Structures are given as structure tokens and as C-alpha cells.
Amino acid sequence: MRKTAVLAAAALAAVGWFSYEIWRMEAATAGSPEVDPAQPVSRRYIALTFDDGPHPVYTPMLLDGLKERGVKASFFLVGDNIDGNEEIVRRMAEEGHLIGNHTSSHVQISKIPMEEAVREIQETNEKLESLTGNAPEYVRPPYGEWSDELGERLRMEPVFWNVDPLDWKVLDAEKVYRHIVKHAEDGSVILLHDSYETTVQAAFKAIDTLEKQGYTFVTADELLVD
Ligand SMILES: [Zn+2]
């Protein structure tokens, strides 16, 4: 009895080995399913965007941390907040961040006449051009309200977002950080505001975690171009 069992087991093992060999040969003919080390792992890109600045304290704090980490971000500035913070704007440009327009006085475009909206954006464009030498090409419309007519008249592209941790309301670095990391995916545009220390802390922590997961931080314009 015992000998029969051993023989049966040996037969089964032989059949198993042959099946494995056939599978291996087929797999080899079809091409290896394993990852080719010569091929780069597909990269994932993400953009951090900061609205409502510059802030005299928290924006420089943010710029320091971004510089340390070698990360570029996008800043959509409110024209009225530029006054007195001109050096911060020059620094943003020098350090390679994208500078966009967030209107002069944070207006809700649907609630004002078209001419006023045009003026709100143009005035901030002029201010930014005189400081950095470049007129912004991108606008983050406050409250996400935009119109094609405005885009055509100003020849500017709106930049919206797809991850919103409500940092201005939450005011808790850990919660903001967790929201970003949970919702981040390839192509995410994260909406933040550099007017809060909690946001600056959350951004640094999110960068450190997401870089370990293989993300590369880019400016928002790089995600708009296919
Ligand atoms: Zn805003």
C-alpha cells in the first residue's frame, strides 16, 4: 500500500513537472511576463498649486522648503496681495515656480460685468510682468468660475484642480496631508493656499511621502500639455 502511494505521488509530481516545463516554454516563446529592468518604471506626475498669496510669512517659509526638496510649484497670486511682497514674487520666478493670476481682489467672475473681470485680471498681469519680466499665461479663477469669452479676450488658460483638501477651512496639517496623500494620482492638481502655516507643513509632508511613492512634482502647465 505504502509503495503504491509513493509511486502515485511520484507520478503526480512528474506530471506536474512536465506541465510546468510546457508552461515555461510557452511563456518563453510568448515573451517573459517579468518586468524588464531596462525599461523605466512609468512615472507619475502631480502639481501643487497655491492660491491667494503671496503671504509675507508663510510664502517664504513654503519657498524655503520647496527649494530644499528641489520641488517646483504653481502660485496663483492675488494682485492686491503683491503690494509690499514684491521680493517674494521675484524669488518665486527666480526659483522656477509657475506664477499665475488669481485676479486683483479675488472677485467672483459671474457676479461682475465682463469689463470689470477683464480689468481685474489685466491689472494683475501688468503687475506680475513688471516684476518678473513675463506676463502670466495661466489664471486660476476664484471659486472655479470662468467663461470662454474671458479666455478668448485675455488669451489665457484657466487652471482648475481635482484634489481639494479645503485647507483654508480644516486648518489642520495632519488632516490636509492625509487628504492629499489619499486622493493623489497621476495628473492630480492639488488646490492649496499659502496663507496658512498648517498648509505649508501639510505640503512638505505630502511631498516627502509622495516622492517615496514615485511621484514627480511639476508645475501645473506641464500637466495641461499632453
Ligand atoms: Zn482664492
Residues whose N, C-alpha, C, O or C-beta is under 5 A from the ligand:
A	BS01	ZN	D51 D52 P142
